[in-house]
Amino acid sequence: MAVRPEGTPCWADAMFLDLEVAKSFYAELLGWTFGEGQEEYGNYTQAYSDGKAVAALSPQMPGMDSPAAWNLYFATPDAAATAARIREYGGTLMMEPMEVGGFGTMVSAQDPSGVFFSAWQAAAHEGFEKTGEPGAYAWVDVHTRDARKADSFFPSVFPFEVQRMDVDDVDFHLWSIGGDPVAGRQKTEEDASDGLPPFANVYFAVSDCDTAVTTAVKLGGRLLSEPMDSPFGRSATVADPQGAVFSVIDLQNTKGEMPTFS
């Protein structure tokens, strides 16, 4: 697998207070199986779909009290250069460039609008081995209340080509690399009732959105937004039993005309 172009989402992981509960939830919901946790890396545990690496789960580090959340990684050919741009354009480095064995080098940061994310300079670990199929990563939307700050920051740190959706009542930007859409930026209203902080909303593909929602709730998750049809697929947003928020999407169940972007 070739290393992905700079700015392309390439990996996702999450830390949990109870790793076994998380593994059980995602195994039933997304059909994941898991490798052996690596003690030298804090029991970091890779998840697989049809034998292909799709994400990772790990226990929270000692003393860490932040809520569970999915973390999205953007590909970079030079973690140090990405870290420098993060600082230059007003982001906050949560973790300086750090080599992870022979797997690669990571940087973790927060953008000026409050969104946490990471960047990954691949070595042995190149990232997702499967995308866009049930059980695998499908998409990411950066949700923020301060769109102006996010719009200034992300396309400066990564080589995103930016287009705005031509829908009057929706403030959504499409980020592309070499003409290929890779991510989106969604403005949420100040009075949004969900109470969620700014975050990168990771979408996992499923074969049936409604069945996935029913399963998530049965397993102790919470439905945050009802299943909704769109030209991109039928999707819903949920929180797992430990509070990590993500979306599920049936990419085959599309309805309506594709919006235009300019």
C-alpha positions in Angstrom: 0.0 0.0 0.0 1.4 3.4 -1.0 1.7 6.0 1.7 -1.3 8.4 1.5 -1.0 11.9 0.2 -0.4 14.6 2.8 -3.7 15.6 4.5 -5.5 12.4 3.8 -7.1 10.7 6.8 -5.0 7.6 7.5 -5.9 6.2 10.9 -8.3 6.4 13.9 -7.9 5.3 17.5 -9.5 5.8 20.9 -8.6 5.4 24.5 -11.1 3.9 27.0 -11.3 3.5 30.8 -12.5 -0.1 30.2 -10.8 -1.6 27.2 -12.7 -4.9 27.3 -16.1 -3.2 27.3 -15.0 -1.2 24.3 -13.8 -4.2 22.4 -17.0 -6.1 23.1 -19.1 -3.1 21.8 -17.2 -2.6 18.6 -16.9 -6.3 17.9 -20.6 -6.7 17.9 -21.4 -3.4 16.2 -18.8 -3.4 13.5 -17.7 -7.0 13.4 -14.2 -6.1 14.5 -11.7 -8.7 15.8 -8.6 -7.6 17.8 -4.9 -8.4 17.8 -2.9 -8.8 21.0 -2.3 -5.6 23.0 1.3 -4.4 22.9 2.4 -3.8 26.5 5.4 -1.7 25.4 2.9 0.7 23.8 0.4 0.8 26.6 -1.6 -2.2 25.4 -2.4 -0.5 22.2 -4.7 -3.0 20.4 -5.4 -3.0 16.7 -8.9 -3.7 15.3 -9.4 -5.7 12.2 -12.2 -6.1 9.7 -11.9 -9.2 7.4 -8.3 -9.4 8.6 -7.4 -5.9 7.6 -6.4 -3.2 10.1 -9.1 -0.5 10.4 -8.5 1.2 13.8 -7.1 0.7 17.3 -8.3 0.8 20.9 -6.2 1.3 24.0 -6.7 1.8 27.7 -6.5 5.3 29.1 -3.1 6.3 30.4 -2.6 6.5 34.2 -3.7 9.8 35.5 -5.7 10.7 32.4 -9.2 11.9 33.1 -10.5 13.1 29.8 -13.6 11.4 28.3 -13.3 8.7 25.7 -13.1 10.1 22.2 -12.1 9.0 18.7 -8.9 10.6 17.4 -8.4 11.1 13.6 -4.9 11.1 12.0 -4.0 13.0 8.9 -1.1 11.7 6.8 2.1 13.8 6.7 5.4 13.1 5.0 7.2 15.2 7.7 5.8 15.3 11.3 8.3 18.0 12.4 7.2 20.3 9.5 3.5 19.7 10.3 4.2 20.5 14.0 5.8 23.7 13.0 2.8 24.8 10.9 0.5 23.8 13.7 2.3 26.3 15.9 2.6 28.9 13.2 -1.1 29.0 12.5 -2.3 29.1 16.1 -2.8 25.5 17.0 -1.7 23.9 20.3 0.7 20.9 20.3 -0.6 18.3 22.7 2.3 16.0 21.8 5.5 17.0 20.0 6.6 14.7 17.2 7.3 11.3 18.7 8.6 8.2 17.0 6.5 5.1 17.8 9.0 2.2 17.4 9.5 1.5 13.8 5.8 2.1 13.0 6.0 5.9 12.3 6.0 9.3 14.0 3.0 11.0 15.5 2.0 14.5 16.4 -1.2 15.4 18.4 -2.7 18.8 18.5 -5.7 21.0 19.0 -6.8 23.5 16.4 -7.6 27.1 17.4 -11.4 26.3 17.4 -10.9 23.4 19.9 -10.8 20.3 17.6 -8.3 17.6 18.7 -6.5 15.7 15.9 -3.3 13.9 15.1 -0.9 13.6 12.2 1.0 10.5 11.2 4.3 10.1 9.3 4.1 6.5 8.3 7.0 4.0 8.5 6.0 0.3 8.9 2.4 1.2 9.9 0.9 2.9 6.8 -2.6 3.3 8.3 -6.0 1.9 7.2 -5.8 -1.3 5.2 -9.5 -1.0 4.3 -11.8 2.0 3.9 -15.3 2.6 2.6 -16.6 -0.9 3.3 -18.7 -2.2 6.2 -16.6 -2.3 9.3 -14.1 0.3 8.2 -13.5 4.0 8.2 -15.6 5.9 5.7 -15.3 9.7 6.3 -14.6 12.5 8.8 -16.3 15.8 9.4 -14.7 18.4 11.6 -17.5 19.9 13.8 -16.8 23.3 15.2 -18.7 26.4 16.4 -15.9 28.7 15.4 -15.7 27.9 11.6 -13.6 31.0 10.9 -10.7 29.7 13.0 -10.9 26.2 11.6 -11.1 27.5 8.1 -8.0 29.6 8.6 -6.1 26.8 10.3 -6.6 23.4 8.6 -6.0 24.4 5.0 -2.8 26.2 6.1 -1.5 23.1 7.9 -2.5 20.6 5.2 -2.8 21.2 1.5 -6.6 21.1 1.4 -8.5 22.5 -1.6 -11.6 24.1 -0.1 -15.1 24.3 -1.6 -18.3 25.4 0.1 -21.5 23.5 -0.2 -24.1 25.6 -2.2 -26.9 25.2 0.4 -28.1 28.4 2.0 -28.9 27.0 5.5 -25.8 24.7 5.8 -22.3 25.9 6.5 -20.2 23.0 5.2 -16.8 23.0 3.5 -15.4 20.1 1.5 -11.7 19.5 1.8 -10.0 17.8 -1.1 -6.5 16.6 -2.0 -5.6 16.6 -5.7 -9.3 16.9 -6.5 -10.3 13.9 -4.3 -12.6 14.7 -1.3 -11.0 13.6 1.9 -12.9 15.4 4.8 -15.4 18.1 5.6 -15.8 21.0 8.0 -19.3 21.4 9.5 -20.2 24.5 11.5 -22.4 23.8 14.5 -24.6 26.5 16.0 -23.6 28.1 19.3 -26.9 26.9 20.9 -26.6 23.4 19.6 -28.6 21.2 22.0 -26.2 18.2 21.8 -23.7 20.0 24.0 -20.8 18.3 22.2 -17.4 20.1 22.2 -15.7 20.7 18.9 -14.5 17.3 17.5 -13.6 15.2 14.5 -16.7 13.1 13.8 -15.4 9.8 12.4 -17.8 7.8 10.2 -17.6 4.0 10.1 -19.4 2.2 7.2 -22.1 -0.3 8.0 -24.3 -2.4 5.8 -27.5 -1.1 7.4 -27.6 2.2 9.4 -30.9 1.5 11.2 -29.8 -2.0 12.3 -26.4 -0.5 13.5 -28.2 2.1 15.6 -30.5 -0.5 17.1 -27.4 -2.6 18.0 -25.5 0.3 19.4 -28.4 1.3 21.7 -28.9 -2.4 22.8 -25.2 -2.6 23.7 -25.5 0.5 26.0 -24.7 3.3 23.5 -26.8 6.4 23.0 -28.4 7.7 19.8 -27.4 11.4 19.3 -29.0 12.0 15.9 -31.6 10.0 14.2 -30.8 8.1 11.0 -30.9 10.6 8.1 -31.0 10.1 4.4 -28.6 12.0 2.1 -27.0 11.7 -1.3 -23.9 10.5 0.5 -25.7 7.6 2.4 -28.0 7.0 5.3 -26.2 8.0 8.6 -26.7 8.5 12.3 -24.5 9.7 15.1 -24.1 7.7 18.3 -22.0 7.6 21.5 -20.6 4.3 22.7 -21.2 3.1 26.3 -18.1 5.1 27.5 -19.1 8.3 25.7 -16.9 8.2 22.5 -19.0 9.8 19.7 -18.9 8.7 16.1 -21.2 8.1 13.2 -22.3 5.1 11.2 -23.2 5.3 7.5 -24.6 3.0 4.9 -22.9 4.3 1.8 -25.1 2.3 -0.5 -28.4 3.7 0.7 -28.3 7.1 -1.0 -31.2 9.5 -1.6 -31.6 12.9 -3.2 -29.5 14.9 -5.6 -25.8 15.5 -4.9 -25.3 19.1 -3.8 -23.0 21.4 -5.7 -19.8 23.0 -4.3 -18.1 26.2 -5.3 
